[in-house]
Amino acid sequence: MQQQDMLRMANQIASFFNGSGPEAAVSDAAEHISKFWDPRMRAMLLAHVATGGEGLDATIVKAAAHIKRPKTAVA
């Protein structure tokens, strides 16, 4: 997956959940990504957040702390 695709998808998730209020949006976005994104996608997202999260909605940056970590590193 290309980074731009990952950013677009993450921001679409944030946009969907942002209407439910800030705390719920963070929780719901983290839950959605943890359940439906494969470990490689989650690893890419978390690595991007770790380097500053440029281009990501603030909801996703905050949700990163609650996203299920992949069990193994992906090269």
CNS distance restraints for C-alpha pairs under 8 A (distance, minus, plus):
assign (resid   1 and name CA) (resid   5 and name CA) 6.68 0.50 0.50
assign (resid   1 and name CA) (resid   6 and name CA) 6.98 0.50 0.50
assign (resid   1 and name CA) (resid  41 and name CA) 7.59 0.50 0.50
assign (resid   2 and name CA) (resid   6 and name CA) 6.49 0.50 0.50
assign (resid   3 and name CA) (resid   7 and name CA) 6.19 0.50 0.50
assign (resid   3 and name CA) (resid  44 and name CA) 7.76 0.50 0.50
assign (resid   4 and name CA) (resid   8 and name CA) 6.14 0.50 0.50
assign (resid   5 and name CA) (resid   9 and name CA) 6.13 0.50 0.50
assign (resid   6 and name CA) (resid  10 and name CA) 6.07 0.50 0.50
assign (resid   6 and name CA) (resid  41 and name CA) 7.34 0.50 0.50
assign (resid   6 and name CA) (resid  44 and name CA) 7.90 0.50 0.50
assign (resid   6 and name CA) (resid  45 and name CA) 7.05 0.50 0.50
assign (resid   7 and name CA) (resid  11 and name CA) 6.04 0.50 0.50
assign (resid   7 and name CA) (resid  45 and name CA) 7.91 0.50 0.50
assign (resid   7 and name CA) (resid  55 and name CA) 6.85 0.50 0.50
assign (resid   7 and name CA) (resid  56 and name CA) 6.23 0.50 0.50
assign (resid   8 and name CA) (resid  12 and name CA) 6.15 0.50 0.50
assign (resid   9 and name CA) (resid  13 and name CA) 6.37 0.50 0.50
assign (resid  10 and name CA) (resid  14 and name CA) 6.35 0.50 0.50
assign (resid  10 and name CA) (resid  56 and name CA) 7.29 0.50 0.50
assign (resid  10 and name CA) (resid  57 and name CA) 7.89 0.50 0.50
assign (resid  10 and name CA) (resid  60 and name CA) 6.82 0.50 0.50
assign (resid  11 and name CA) (resid  15 and name CA) 6.04 0.50 0.50
assign (resid  11 and name CA) (resid  56 and name CA) 6.18 0.50 0.50
assign (resid  11 and name CA) (resid  57 and name CA) 5.66 0.50 0.50
assign (resid  11 and name CA) (resid  60 and name CA) 7.27 0.50 0.50
assign (resid  12 and name CA) (resid  16 and name CA) 6.22 0.50 0.50
assign (resid  13 and name CA) (resid  17 and name CA) 6.36 0.50 0.50
assign (resid  13 and name CA) (resid  29 and name CA) 6.35 0.50 0.50
assign (resid  14 and name CA) (resid  18 and name CA) 5.72 0.50 0.50
assign (resid  14 and name CA) (resid  25 and name CA) 7.04 0.50 0.50
assign (resid  14 and name CA) (resid  29 and name CA) 6.29 0.50 0.50
assign (resid  14 and name CA) (resid  57 and name CA) 6.58 0.50 0.50
assign (resid  14 and name CA) (resid  59 and name CA) 5.92 0.50 0.50
assign (resid  14 and name CA) (resid  60 and name CA) 6.25 0.50 0.50
assign (resid  15 and name CA) (resid  19 and name CA) 7.49 0.50 0.50
assign (resid  17 and name CA) (resid  21 and name CA) 7.85 0.50 0.50
assign (resid  17 and name CA) (resid  24 and name CA) 7.65 0.50 0.50
assign (resid  17 and name CA) (resid  25 and name CA) 4.75 0.50 0.50
assign (resid  17 and name CA) (resid  26 and name CA) 7.87 0.50 0.50
assign (resid  17 and name CA) (resid  28 and name CA) 6.74 0.50 0.50
assign (resid  17 and name CA) (resid  29 and name CA) 6.54 0.50 0.50
assign (resid  18 and name CA) (resid  22 and name CA) 6.42 0.50 0.50
assign (resid  18 and name CA) (resid  25 and name CA) 5.09 0.50 0.50
assign (resid  18 and name CA) (resid  59 and name CA) 7.49 0.50 0.50
assign (resid  19 and name CA) (resid  25 and name CA) 7.38 0.50 0.50
assign (resid  20 and name CA) (resid  24 and name CA) 5.94 0.50 0.50
assign (resid  20 and name CA) (resid  25 and name CA) 5.81 0.50 0.50
assign (resid  21 and name CA) (resid  25 and name CA) 5.83 0.50 0.50
assign (resid  22 and name CA) (resid  26 and name CA) 6.31 0.50 0.50
assign (resid  22 and name CA) (resid  59 and name CA) 7.42 0.50 0.50
assign (resid  23 and name CA) (resid  27 and name CA) 6.37 0.50 0.50
assign (resid  24 and name CA) (resid  28 and name CA) 5.83 0.50 0.50
assign (resid  25 and name CA) (resid  29 and name CA) 5.84 0.50 0.50
assign (resid  25 and name CA) (resid  59 and name CA) 6.73 0.50 0.50
assign (resid  26 and name CA) (resid  30 and name CA) 6.15 0.50 0.50
assign (resid  26 and name CA) (resid  59 and name CA) 5.38 0.50 0.50
assign (resid  26 and name CA) (resid  60 and name CA) 6.80 0.50 0.50
assign (resid  26 and name CA) (resid  62 and name CA) 6.33 0.50 0.50
assign (resid  26 and name CA) (resid  63 and name CA) 4.84 0.50 0.50
assign (resid  27 and name CA) (resid  31 and name CA) 6.16 0.50 0.50
assign (resid  27 and name CA) (resid  63 and name CA) 6.49 0.50 0.50
assign (resid  27 and name CA) (resid  66 and name CA) 7.44 0.50 0.50
assign (resid  28 and name CA) (resid  32 and name CA) 6.05 0.50 0.50
assign (resid  29 and name CA) (resid  33 and name CA) 6.15 0.50 0.50
assign (resid  29 and name CA) (resid  59 and name CA) 7.62 0.50 0.50
assign (resid  29 and name CA) (resid  60 and name CA) 6.89 0.50 0.50
assign (resid  29 and name CA) (resid  63 and name CA) 6.44 0.50 0.50
assign (resid  30 and name CA) (resid  34 and name CA) 6.00 0.50 0.50
assign (resid  30 and name CA) (resid  60 and name CA) 7.51 0.50 0.50
assign (resid  30 and name CA) (resid  63 and name CA) 4.99 0.50 0.50
assign (resid  30 and name CA) (resid  64 and name CA) 6.67 0.50 0.50
assign (resid  30 and name CA) (resid  66 and name CA) 5.71 0.50 0.50
assign (resid  30 and name CA) (resid  67 and name CA) 4.94 0.50 0.50
assign (resid  30 and name CA) (resid  68 and name CA) 7.99 0.50 0.50
assign (resid  31 and name CA) (resid  35 and name CA) 6.11 0.50 0.50
assign (resid  31 and name CA) (resid  66 and name CA) 7.82 0.50 0.50
assign (resid  31 and name CA) (resid  67 and name CA) 6.82 0.50 0.50
assign (resid  32 and name CA) (resid  36 and name CA) 5.92 0.50 0.50
assign (resid  32 and name CA) (resid  37 and name CA) 7.82 0.50 0.50
assign (resid  33 and name CA) (resid  37 and name CA) 5.18 0.50 0.50
assign (resid  33 and name CA) (resid  42 and name CA) 7.29 0.50 0.50
assign (resid  33 and name CA) (resid  67 and name CA) 6.78 0.50 0.50
assign (resid  34 and name CA) (resid  42 and name CA) 7.51 0.50 0.50
assign (resid  34 and name CA) (resid  67 and name CA) 5.39 0.50 0.50
assign (resid  34 and name CA) (resid  68 and name CA) 5.19 0.50 0.50
assign (resid  37 and name CA) (resid  41 and name CA) 5.90 0.50 0.50
assign (resid  37 and name CA) (resid  42 and name CA) 6.19 0.50 0.50
assign (resid  38 and name CA) (resid  42 and name CA) 6.38 0.50 0.50
assign (resid  39 and name CA) (resid  43 and name CA) 5.98 0.50 0.50
assign (resid  39 and name CA) (resid  69 and name CA) 7.70 0.50 0.50
assign (resid  39 and name CA) (resid  70 and name CA) 5.03 0.50 0.50
assign (resid  39 and name CA) (resid  71 and name CA) 7.84 0.50 0.50
assign (resid  40 and name CA) (resid  44 and name CA) 6.18 0.50 0.50
assign (resid  40 and name CA) (resid  70 and name CA) 7.54 0.50 0.50
assign (resid  40 and name CA) (resid  74 and name CA) 6.27 0.50 0.50
assign (resid  41 and name CA) (resid  45 and name CA) 6.22 0.50 0.50
assign (resid  42 and name CA) (resid  46 and name CA) 6.04 0.50 0.50
assign (resid  42 and name CA) (resid  67 and name CA) 7.82 0.50 0.50
assign (resid  42 and name CA) (resid  68 and name CA) 7.92 0.50 0.50
assign (resid  42 and name CA) (resid  69 and name CA) 7.22 0.50 0.50
assign (resid  42 and name CA) (resid  70 and name CA) 6.89 0.50 0.50
assign (resid  43 and name CA) (resid  47 and name CA) 6.01 0.50 0.50
assign (resid  43 and name CA) (resid  69 and name CA) 7.28 0.50 0.50
assign (resid  43 and name CA) (resid  70 and name CA) 6.36 0.50 0.50
assign (resid  43 and name CA) (resid  73 and name CA) 7.58 0.50 0.50
assign (resid  43 and name CA) (resid  74 and name CA) 7.14 0.50 0.50
assign (resid  44 and name CA) (resid  48 and name CA) 6.19 0.50 0.50
assign (resid  45 and name CA) (resid  49 and name CA) 6.26 0.50 0.50
assign (resid  46 and name CA) (resid  50 and name CA) 6.11 0.50 0.50
assign (resid  46 and name CA) (resid  64 and name CA) 6.44 0.50 0.50
assign (resid  47 and name CA) (resid  51 and name CA) 6.51 0.50 0.50
assign (resid  48 and name CA) (resid  52 and name CA) 6.64 0.50 0.50
assign (resid  48 and name CA) (resid  53 and name CA) 5.23 0.50 0.50
assign (resid  48 and name CA) (resid  54 and name CA) 7.64 0.50 0.50
assign (resid  49 and name CA) (resid  53 and name CA) 3.92 0.50 0.50
assign (resid  49 and name CA) (resid  54 and name CA) 7.60 0.50 0.50
assign (resid  49 and name CA) (resid  61 and name CA) 6.25 0.50 0.50
assign (resid  49 and name CA) (resid  64 and name CA) 7.24 0.50 0.50
assign (resid  53 and name CA) (resid  61 and name CA) 6.53 0.50 0.50
assign (resid  56 and name CA) (resid  60 and name CA) 6.48 0.50 0.50
assign (resid  56 and name CA) (resid  61 and name CA) 6.68 0.50 0.50
assign (resid  57 and name CA) (resid  61 and name CA) 6.67 0.50 0.50
assign (resid  58 and name CA) (resid  62 and name CA) 6.18 0.50 0.50
assign (resid  59 and name CA) (resid  63 and name CA) 5.98 0.50 0.50
assign (resid  60 and name CA) (resid  64 and name CA) 6.06 0.50 0.50
assign (resid  61 and name CA) (resid  65 and name CA) 7.89 0.50 0.50
assign (resid  63 and name CA) (resid  67 and name CA) 6.45 0.50 0.50
